[in-house]
């Protein structure tokens, strides 16, 4: 539980001083927008307590029902946590990659984004990740990646391979970069990643074993700090997935091959 910060934000609400009255038929939505903006601007930070409901009613010039509706929307969006009891109230939450990932999954599910589109984004992200892996991955990271491959091979031997193991490998790769922003970005993409891998498996279920072989080869490239080999393996690995998805989504553009380097 994040520490209370009522010393920095008084019960009268130093944060309350940031709020201003709203007038509109969709008042609760405007309250949500105002609080969200304050969080994005860093004027409200994780652990901060919003003013009590009565004070929010006075500052916004609205009823308690309207304030409670706005708080429910903020809580549903993962921006605040409502706590009950003597020290309860609405507190700004710490963002997590799981919450961001759920939002991205919902967005992709409700939009026209295809599994092939997801894989194309992965080509940009994960090929670009390789130099960081070669520079920062340590023995513990290598061991963790090999352990995932061991479980992948065990699953293949039973004839029941779960693509969640492939998603776990790629998420663990991001952690091996020791770059928090990259790790959170890839982790938040976990839902869309599973969606695209599941579709690819349905199209070509026999490709799981080759994928694990490529995972092993990628580990060796990272272990030997071979950026060029690592990028080549990752590009071929993801391009093959993209090509399979294009067979099932004929409207999707075929993955572009990297241009040959220019010679002086």
C-alpha positions as CSV (number, residue, x, y, z in Angstrom):
1,X,0.0,0.0,0.0
2,X,1.5,3.4,-1.0
3,X,2.4,5.7,1.9
4,X,-0.1,8.4,2.8
5,X,0.9,11.8,1.7
6,X,-1.5,13.9,3.6
7,X,1.4,15.9,5.0
8,X,2.2,17.1,1.5
9,X,-1.5,17.4,0.6
10,X,-3.6,18.7,3.6
11,X,-7.0,17.4,4.6
12,X,-8.4,20.7,3.2
13,X,-6.6,19.5,0.1
14,X,-3.6,21.3,-1.4
15,X,-4.6,19.1,-4.4
16,X,-8.1,20.5,-4.0
17,X,-6.7,23.9,-4.9
18,X,-5.8,22.6,-8.3
19,X,-9.5,21.9,-9.1
20,X,-11.9,24.4,-10.6
21,X,-15.7,24.4,-11.1
22,X,-17.2,22.8,-14.2
23,X,-20.4,23.5,-16.0
24,X,-21.8,21.1,-18.6
25,X,-24.4,18.4,-19.0
26,X,-21.6,15.8,-18.8
27,X,-20.1,17.2,-15.7
28,X,-18.7,13.9,-14.3
29,X,-16.7,13.4,-17.6
30,X,-15.2,16.9,-17.2
31,X,-14.2,16.1,-13.6
32,X,-12.5,12.9,-14.9
33,X,-10.7,14.8,-17.6
34,X,-9.5,17.5,-15.1
35,X,-8.1,14.9,-12.6
36,X,-6.6,12.9,-15.4
37,X,-4.8,16.0,-16.7
38,X,-3.4,16.8,-13.3
39,X,-2.0,13.3,-13.0
40,X,-0.5,13.5,-16.5
41,X,1.1,16.8,-15.7
42,X,2.6,15.5,-12.5
43,X,0.6,17.8,-10.2
44,X,-1.0,14.7,-8.7
45,X,1.3,11.8,-8.1
46,X,0.9,8.2,-6.9
47,X,-0.1,8.1,-3.3
48,X,-1.7,11.6,-3.3
49,X,-5.1,11.7,-1.8
50,X,-7.9,13.6,-3.6
51,X,-9.9,16.0,-1.5
52,X,-12.9,14.5,0.4
53,X,-16.1,14.2,-1.5
54,X,-17.7,17.2,0.2
55,X,-14.8,19.4,-0.6
56,X,-14.8,18.2,-4.2
57,X,-18.6,19.0,-4.4
58,X,-17.9,22.5,-3.3
59,X,-14.9,23.1,-5.5
60,X,-16.6,21.7,-8.6
61,X,-20.0,23.1,-7.8
62,X,-21.7,19.8,-8.3
63,X,-23.7,17.2,-6.3
64,X,-22.1,14.3,-4.4
65,X,-23.7,11.9,-6.8
66,X,-21.8,13.5,-9.7
67,X,-18.5,13.4,-7.8
68,X,-19.0,9.7,-6.9
69,X,-19.7,8.9,-10.6
70,X,-16.5,10.6,-11.6
71,X,-14.5,8.7,-8.9
72,X,-16.0,5.4,-10.2
73,X,-14.8,6.2,-13.7
74,X,-11.3,7.1,-12.4
75,X,-11.1,3.9,-10.4
76,X,-12.3,1.8,-13.4
77,X,-9.6,3.4,-15.5
78,X,-6.9,2.5,-12.9
79,X,-6.1,6.1,-12.1
80,X,-7.3,6.2,-8.5
81,X,-7.9,3.6,-5.8
82,X,-10.9,4.0,-3.5
83,X,-10.1,3.0,0.1
84,X,-12.7,2.7,2.9
85,X,-12.3,3.2,6.6
86,X,-11.0,6.0,8.9
87,X,-8.0,6.7,6.6
88,X,-9.9,6.0,3.4
89,X,-10.6,8.2,0.4
90,X,-9.6,8.3,-3.3
91,X,-5.8,7.9,-3.8
92,X,-3.8,8.3,-7.1
93,X,-2.5,4.9,-8.1
94,X,0.9,3.8,-9.3
95,X,0.6,2.8,-13.0
96,X,1.5,-0.8,-13.9
97,X,2.3,-2.4,-17.2
98,X,-0.5,-4.9,-16.5
99,X,-3.0,-2.1,-16.5
100,X,-1.6,-0.5,-19.6
101,X,-1.5,-3.9,-21.3
102,X,-5.2,-4.5,-20.6
103,X,-6.0,-1.1,-22.1
104,X,-3.9,-1.8,-25.2
105,X,-5.6,-5.2,-25.6
106,X,-9.0,-3.7,-25.3
107,X,-8.1,-1.0,-27.8
108,X,-6.8,-3.6,-30.3
109,X,-9.7,-6.0,-29.8
110,X,-12.3,-3.2,-30.4
111,X,-10.4,-1.8,-33.4
112,X,-9.5,-3.1,-36.9
113,X,-5.8,-3.8,-35.9
114,X,-4.8,-7.3,-37.2
115,X,-2.5,-9.9,-35.8
116,X,-0.1,-9.1,-38.7
117,X,-0.1,-5.4,-37.6
118,X,0.9,-6.5,-34.1
119,X,3.8,-8.6,-35.5
120,X,5.0,-5.7,-37.7
121,X,5.2,-3.5,-34.6
122,X,7.2,-6.3,-32.9
123,X,9.7,-6.3,-35.7
124,X,10.5,-2.7,-35.0
125,X,10.6,-3.1,-31.2
126,X,12.3,-6.5,-30.8
127,X,14.9,-6.2,-33.5
128,X,15.8,-2.8,-31.9
129,X,16.0,-4.5,-28.5
130,X,18.9,-6.8,-29.6
131,X,21.8,-4.3,-29.1
132,X,20.6,-3.6,-25.5
133,X,20.4,-7.4,-24.8
134,X,24.0,-7.9,-26.1
135,X,25.2,-5.1,-23.9
136,X,23.3,-5.7,-20.7
137,X,22.1,-9.3,-20.4
138,X,23.9,-11.1,-17.6
139,X,24.3,-14.7,-16.6
140,X,21.1,-14.7,-14.6
141,X,19.2,-13.5,-17.6
142,X,20.7,-16.1,-19.9
143,X,19.8,-18.8,-17.4
144,X,16.3,-17.6,-17.1
145,X,15.9,-17.6,-20.9
146,X,17.3,-21.1,-21.2
147,X,14.9,-22.3,-18.5
148,X,12.0,-21.0,-20.6
149,X,13.4,-22.8,-23.6
150,X,13.6,-26.0,-21.5
151,X,9.9,-25.8,-20.7
152,X,9.1,-25.0,-24.3
153,X,10.9,-28.2,-25.4
154,X,9.2,-30.3,-22.7
155,X,5.8,-29.0,-23.9
156,X,6.6,-29.8,-27.5
157,X,7.6,-33.4,-26.5
158,X,4.0,-33.9,-25.1
159,X,2.4,-32.5,-28.3
160,X,0.7,-29.8,-26.4
161,X,2.5,-26.5,-26.9
162,X,1.1,-23.4,-25.3
163,X,2.0,-20.2,-27.1
164,X,2.0,-18.4,-23.7
165,X,5.5,-19.9,-23.4
166,X,6.6,-18.1,-26.5
167,X,5.1,-14.9,-25.1
168,X,7.0,-15.5,-21.8
169,X,10.3,-15.9,-23.7
170,X,9.9,-12.6,-25.5
171,X,8.7,-10.8,-22.4
172,X,11.8,-12.1,-20.5
173,X,14.0,-10.9,-23.3
174,X,12.8,-7.4,-22.6
175,X,13.6,-7.8,-18.9
176,X,17.1,-8.8,-19.9
177,X,17.7,-5.4,-21.5
178,X,17.7,-3.9,-18.0
179,X,15.8,-1.0,-19.5
180,X,12.7,-0.3,-17.4
181,X,10.9,1.6,-20.1
182,X,11.5,-1.1,-22.7
183,X,10.4,-3.8,-20.3
184,X,7.2,-2.0,-19.4
185,X,6.4,-1.4,-23.1
186,X,6.9,-5.0,-24.1
187,X,5.1,-6.3,-21.0
188,X,2.1,-4.0,-21.7
189,X,2.0,-5.6,-25.2
190,X,1.6,-9.1,-23.7
191,X,-2.1,-9.4,-24.6
192,X,-1.8,-8.4,-28.3
193,X,1.3,-10.7,-28.5
194,X,-0.7,-13.7,-27.2
195,X,-3.4,-12.9,-29.7
196,X,-1.0,-12.8,-32.7
197,X,0.9,-15.9,-31.6
198,X,-2.4,-17.9,-31.1
199,X,-3.5,-17.0,-34.6
200,X,-0.1,-17.9,-36.1
201,X,-0.2,-21.3,-34.3
202,X,-3.6,-22.1,-35.8
203,X,-2.2,-21.4,-39.3
204,X,1.0,-23.4,-38.8
205,X,1.0,-25.5,-35.6
206,X,4.1,-27.4,-36.7
207,X,6.3,-24.3,-36.4
208,X,6.7,-24.4,-32.6
209,X,9.8,-26.5,-32.7
210,X,11.6,-24.2,-35.2
211,X,10.6,-21.2,-33.0
212,X,12.3,-22.8,-30.0
213,X,15.4,-23.5,-32.0
214,X,15.5,-19.8,-33.0
215,X,15.1,-18.8,-29.4
216,X,18.1,-21.0,-28.5
217,X,20.1,-19.4,-31.3
218,X,19.2,-15.9,-30.2
219,X,20.4,-16.7,-26.7
220,X,23.7,-17.8,-28.1
221,X,24.0,-14.6,-30.0
222,X,23.3,-12.5,-26.9
223,X,25.7,-14.6,-24.8
224,X,28.5,-13.9,-27.4
225,X,27.5,-10.2,-27.7
226,X,26.9,-10.8,-31.5
227,X,24.5,-8.0,-32.4
228,X,24.5,-8.6,-36.1
229,X,23.6,-12.3,-35.6
230,X,21.0,-11.5,-33.0
231,X,19.3,-9.0,-35.2
232,X,19.3,-11.4,-38.1
233,X,17.8,-14.2,-36.0
234,X,15.1,-12.0,-34.5
235,X,14.2,-10.5,-37.9
236,X,13.9,-13.9,-39.5
237,X,12.0,-15.2,-36.5
238,X,9.4,-12.5,-36.5
239,X,9.2,-12.1,-40.3
240,X,8.2,-15.8,-40.6
241,X,5.4,-15.2,-38.1
242,X,4.3,-12.2,-40.1
243,X,4.3,-14.2,-43.4
244,X,2.1,-16.9,-41.9
245,X,-0.4,-14.3,-40.7
246,X,-0.5,-12.6,-44.1
247,X,-1.6,-15.9,-45.6
248,X,-4.7,-15.7,-43.3
249,X,-5.1,-12.0,-43.8
250,X,-4.8,-11.4,-47.5
251,X,-5.6,-7.7,-47.2
252,X,-2.5,-7.3,-45.0
253,X,0.7,-6.1,-46.7
254,X,3.5,-8.6,-46.8
255,X,6.3,-7.8,-44.5
256,X,9.0,-5.7,-46.1
257,X,12.4,-7.1,-46.5
258,X,15.2,-4.9,-45.1
259,X,17.0,-2.9,-47.8
260,X,20.4,-4.0,-48.8
261,X,23.1,-1.7,-47.4
262,X,24.4,0.9,-49.9
263,X,27.9,0.6,-51.0
264,X,30.1,3.7,-51.6
